[in-house]
Amino acid sequence: MLSVLIIMNLFYVTNCITYSPDQCKLAVYMFALQAYMSRAAYFSQQGRYTKAILNCNEAISLRPDSVRAFVYRGCLKYKIGAFQLAENDLNRAIELESECRLAHYNRALCRHAMNDLQQVFNLYLLIIMSSNVNQCWKALT
């Protein structure tokens, strides 16, 4: 993992030589965002969900409009049983990208875990009736 981050860093730094100062700042910023999300994925795979959530927090502080970071953090909070907090993150992801079915689906899972079965039915119906499934994947990349 560390070697991948070093290679990515070298790529951004090398390209910064030819960039304008603003382009260089953006490249470093995007590297930092991706690094935090990569760390979150790594810690999640290790079962260290709290540490993964903290890395998502850092990613969100860098880019508060990141649908990917809110969806991932919501899923991590679901994993530790913080269903209401998870739903809050997923709602924020939906506010940012209303067509993100992944956020809608995970929000339904939170509702199911909280035994709100009528709301679960409505949420699943919304997901099934959606015609634009690929829109979320575009928002997450």
Number of C-alpha atoms within 10 A of each C-alpha: 8 8 8 10 16 11 11 15 17 12 13 19 16 12 13 18 10 10 15 10 11 9 13 18 13 15 19 15 15 15 18 17 22 16 19 21 24 17 21 28 20 16 18 18 11 11 14 15 22 16 16 25 25 16 23 27 19 18 25 20 12 15 14 14 16 20 25 23 28 28 27 26 28 29 26 24 23 21 15 13 14 15 22 17 16 26 24 16 23 29 20 20 26 21 13 16 18 14 21 27 23 22 28 23 18 22 28 24 21 27 20 16 16 13 11 13 13 10 13 20 13 12 19 18 11 15 19 12 9 12 11 11 14 12 15 20 13 10 15 16 8
